[in-house]
Amino acid sequence: MLIFLGLVLFVLLVVVHEFGHMIMAKKSGVEVEEFGIGFPPRAKLLTKKDGTEYTLNWLPLGGFVKLKGEYDSATGKGTFGAASFWNKTKIILAGVLMNWLAAIIIFTIIALIGMPQLIENQFQIKNDSRVSKQEVLAGFVEEGSPADSIGLTQGDRIVQINDHQILNSSDLRSTTKKFAGESVDVRFVQGGQEISKSVTLRNDETKGNFGVAPADNTLVRSTWSAPIVGVGTTVQFTAETFKGLFNAVANIFQGNASKAGEAVTGPVGIIVVLKDLSNQGLVFVLFLIGVISVSLAVMNTLPIPALDGGRLFVMAIFKLLKKPLTKDLEEKIHGTGMAALLILAALITVLDVKRFF
């Protein structure tokens, strides 16, 4: 159920992005011919208001907005092409801003519930932060390991080893190191049921004494500072996303294409991650959706043809050169960009399948 909810929220992020384009276009005097939820073929005309058709379409993969005279060379009244460069810029960037705004709202809500701490030095207001939940979950469980022999599976909560309570991954590492090579009593929760098992730990720091990759499940709750945490977390993950993209590009130029591929994921990877996070609860699914919203915003700022940033970049270049950007040329530029993006998406999907299956 949480996986389905996550996918629905992902589609809504795209719809929110397109909604931003539509609202700014209307405010800028550009006529909006259609606002569609999903992609054609059309399933139903929901309503028509102020000259805009609101439609529901059969392919539930996002949404779109169709402006009158979408090309830069259009000159008719109410067309996108006839708008000033400043208005065009606002219309193009409105989708990006809506995704950042969506991320801020999502992270603010999560901060009020309890924010997962998934990166080092994650943003928070110290004097308004309270740990509402702290536990360790089993991530990857090595086959044939002591953890595997007692039936520990991914997502199980590790509660205690002997008389040592396990609250974070550091507790788990220090405790298993302390009792390396010895028989210990392990308490863990699986499917809502608490289980106690005895097992002899390995004495092998290289492979790990217990044979499990721990995943900290720490939630930090905020009150009055929740909106600030929402903004701060959005800014922090925006910076992290740009940093990740820069490193990926650097790896490609250094000949480390495989390493660059490990830093990105596509729809297949998102579904796999959604499945894993759904085991940890709704707040983790919401957190992923917030991160995806940030990623959509960042991707659409890049000067890549077919993306929002690319469209703005191309228009700006032709304006600086004082040369006309014809409809045919614009179609060729963005068509080439779209083809390159589709090839990249196919490659990422293949890498995801190899990585996760």
N, C-alpha and C positions, 0 to 999 in steps of 0.2 A: 504493500500500500504506500509506504513512504517513497519507494522507488518511483511509482507512478506519479505521486505528488511532486517529486523532484523534477521529473520530465515536464510536467504541466507548468511548473514555475519557470523552467528553462525557456519554454515556448513563450511564456508571458514576458520574459525579459526582452525577447526580440520584438514582441508586440509593443511593449513600453518604448523601446528604441524608436520604432516607426511612428508611434503616437507623438513623440517629441518633434519629429520632422513635420507632421501634420499640423500641430498646434502653431509652431513657429511660421509655417508657410501661410496659414490663415491670417496670422497677426501681421505678416509682411505683405499682404495683398495678393498672394499667389493662390490661384484656385486649386483646390484639391478635388480631383475627379473621383478617386476611390480610396477607401481605407479598408484593407482586407485582413482578416484573421485567417491564417493558413495561406497556402499557395493554390493557385488555380489548378484544375477547373473549379468554377464557382459551384457551390452547393446551394446557397440561398442569399437573396438580397434581404438583409435585415431591416434596413430603413434607408431613406434618402432625405438628407437635411442640408439646407444651404448649398445645394448643388453637389454635395458629396454623397456617393453611394457607400454604405457600410455593408460589407459582405462577409459571408462565412464560406470558406473554401475547403476542398476535400483533403488537401495535403497539410496536416497539422504540424508543420515544421517551423512556424514562426508567423510572420505577417509582412505586409508591404503597404506602401503609400504611393499612389499614382498622382503626380502633379501635372497640371496643364503645362504643356511646352517644357518638358523636363530637360531639354538640351540647352546649353549655354547660348546657342545661336538663335533660339526662339525670340521673336520680337512682339508677338501679339499681346494685347492687354490681358493681364492676369496670368501670364506665363512665367515660369521660373526664369527663363532666359532674359526676360525684360526687367527683372528685378535688379536692384543695385548690387554691386559686389558685396557690400556689407550685409545686405539682407540675405543674399545667397550663402554667405559664410555662416550667418546665424541659423539658417534652415538646415544646412549640412551638419553643423556641430550640435544642433539641438538633440539629436539622437544620442550622441556621446554623453552629453550632460544629463540626459534622462537616466542613462545606465549608471552614472556616478551617483545621481540622486537616489535611485533604487537601492544601490549598495549601501548608502548612508542610512536609509530607512531600515533595511534588513539588519544591518549591524547594530543599529540602535535598539531594535526589538530584541535581538539576541543578547545585547549587553544587559537589558533588564531581566532577562531570563537566566542568563549565565553564559558568558562568552568562552568558547573552547580556546585553550592556549596551545596553538599549533606551531608557532614559530618563536624563535628566541627573541626575548625583549619585546614581546607583543604589546602594542599600545594599551595603556590603562592609566587612570588617575589613581595614584597610590592611596590617597586618603579617602577614596570612595570605592574601594575594591574589596570585595569579600569573597573568599573561596567558598562556593556553594556546593561543590562536589569535587572529590579528589579520589581517583582510583586508577588501577592499572589493568588494561585489557591485554589479552594475548593477541599479538599481531600474527606474524608468521610462526607456525609451529613446525620445527624440523622433524622429518620422518625418522622414527627409530630413536629419538632423543628421550631423556627422562620425562620431559613434559608430555611427549606423545604417548609414552607407555602408560600414563595414568588417565589418558583420555581427554587431555586438555585440547580444546579446539579454538580456532580463530574467533575472537569476540568474547570468549569467556573472561570473567573478572577474577583476577588473582587477589585473594583477600589476605592470606597469611601463610608464612612458612615458619614452622615451629611456633615460637611465641612472638615472632616479629611481624608486626602489621605492615602490609605493603600498600603504600599510598602513592608512590611514583616509581618510575623506572630505575631511579638511583637506588631506592630501597631494595628493589628486586636484585639489582646487580651486586650490591654490597652484601646482601643476605646470602645469595647463592655462592658468592665468593667465600664468605665466612664458613659455610658448611660444605665446601667443595669436597667431594669424595665420601661424604657421610650420608646416612639415611635421614630423611627429613619428612615431616608431616606437612602436606600442602592442602590448604583450604581454598577452594575456588567456587564460583557461581556459574552454573551452566543451565540455560533455559529457565532461569528463575529459581533453580534448586541448588542449595549449597551442598557441596561434595567435599569429603575429606579423604585423601589418599596418601599412602606412604611410598616414597621412592628414594633410590640412591642417586645422588647427584654425581655428575662427572667431575673430574679434576682436570679440566681442559679449558683454559681461558681463551684459547684461539677459537675453538668451536662454540664455546659457551658451556657453562656448567649445567644449565637447565634445558637449553635448546629451544628457547622461545624469544622472538623479537617483541619486546613490550611496546605498548602504545599508551601513553599517558592520556587519561581522560579527566582533565582538570577544567572546571568551569568557574569563571570569576564573574560575580554579579556586581552591577553598578546601579546607582539610583539617580541622583540629580545629574551625574556626569554622563549618563547613557548617550545623549545626543553628541557630546564631545567625543566619546569613545567611538561612536558611529562614524564621525568625520575622520578621526585619527586613524582608525582601522582601515578606512577606505583609502586614505592618503598613503598609509604604510604599504598596503597590498598593491596599490598603483605603482609605487616605487619598486617593489619587489618584482612586479610583472615586467616593468621596463628593464630592470636589471637582468631578469631571466632571458628576455628577448635579446638583449645586448650580448650576453654570454653565449647564447645559441648561435647568433650570427658570427661571433668571434671564433667559435669552434668550427663552423663551416669553413671559414677562411683559413683556419689552421689545419684543415684536412681531417677534422674529427667529426664527420657527419653523423656517425652513430651516436656520439655523445650528445650532439645537438638534438637528435631525434628523441633521446631519453628525456629531454627537458620539456617536450610538448606532448599533448594528447588531443584526441579528437572525440567524436561521439561515442565510439566503442569504449574508450578509456573512461569517459565521463559516466557511462552507464555502470561500468565495473566499480568505479569509485563510489558512485551513488549506492550501489548494492552493499558495499562494505560499510559505508557511513550510516546506512539505514539501520544497521545492527546496533549502532551507538545512540540512536534516537533522533527525533525531529530537529533538535537544535543543530546537530552536525550537518544534516541535509540543508537546512537554511543557511548555514555558514558557507557550504560549498556553492549554493546559489548566489550568495553575496560575492564570493570570489569570482564566479563566472561573470557576473554583471560587471565587475571591475575589468576583467579580461576583455569583454566585448567593447567596453569603452576604450581601453588602451589600443586594441587592434584597429579600431576605427579612427584612431588619430594618426596611424601610420600612412605615409605618402605612397601607398600601393594602389595602382589603378583598380577600379571596381569597388574599393572601400571608400568610406566617407572622406577620410583623410586624403586619399589618392585623388578623388574628384576635386576637392578644394585645391590641392597642390597643382593639378593640371590647369585648372582655371586661372590660378594665380600666375603660373609661368607664362601662359598666353597673354594675360593682361599686362605683365611686365614687358613682354616682348612686343606688345601692341600688335599682335597678330590675331586674326579671327580663328576661333575654334569652331570649325564646321561640325554639323551633325555626324557626317560620315567619319571624320577623323576622331571625334569623341567616341563613337561606337567602336572603332578599331582599337583605340587605346584601352578603353575599359573592357572590351571583349577579350583582348589579349590578357589583361590582368585577371579577369574572371577565369579564363582557361588555365592560367598558371596556378590560381588558387585552388581550382578543382583538382588539378594534378597533385598539388601539395596535400590536399585533403585526402585524396586516395592513398598517397604514400603514407601519411600519418595513420590512416585506418589500417593499412597492412602492418605497420610497425606495432600498432596497438594490439592487433590480433596475435602477432608473434609474441609480444610481451606478456599478455594476459592469458593466452590460451596455449 
